[in-house]
């Protein structure tokens, strides 16, 4: 059985460090240099770290 997101879309690629950096940069510009804990940008960075195999904190899954 293949994995699918809850939205049912196909062809998704994993979050990359470069994509997470772009998201975090945009969020920081809007937020006066700050990225809120638990924000989409923070979750993107965590997902990129997880996908690259470098951990990223947040506990075990």
C-alpha positions, 0 to 999 in steps of 0.5 A: 500500500502506498502512502498518501497525504490526507488531502489525497494529492499525489506526486509530492516530494519531501521537504528539502533544506533549501525549501525550508530555508526559503519558507523560514526566510520569508516568515522571518521577513514578515515577523521582524526577524523572528520565526515563531515556535510551532509555525509552518516555517518551524515545522518545515525546517523540522521536516527537512531535518527529518528527511535529510536524516540529521534529526532535528529534535522534537523527540522520537517518532 
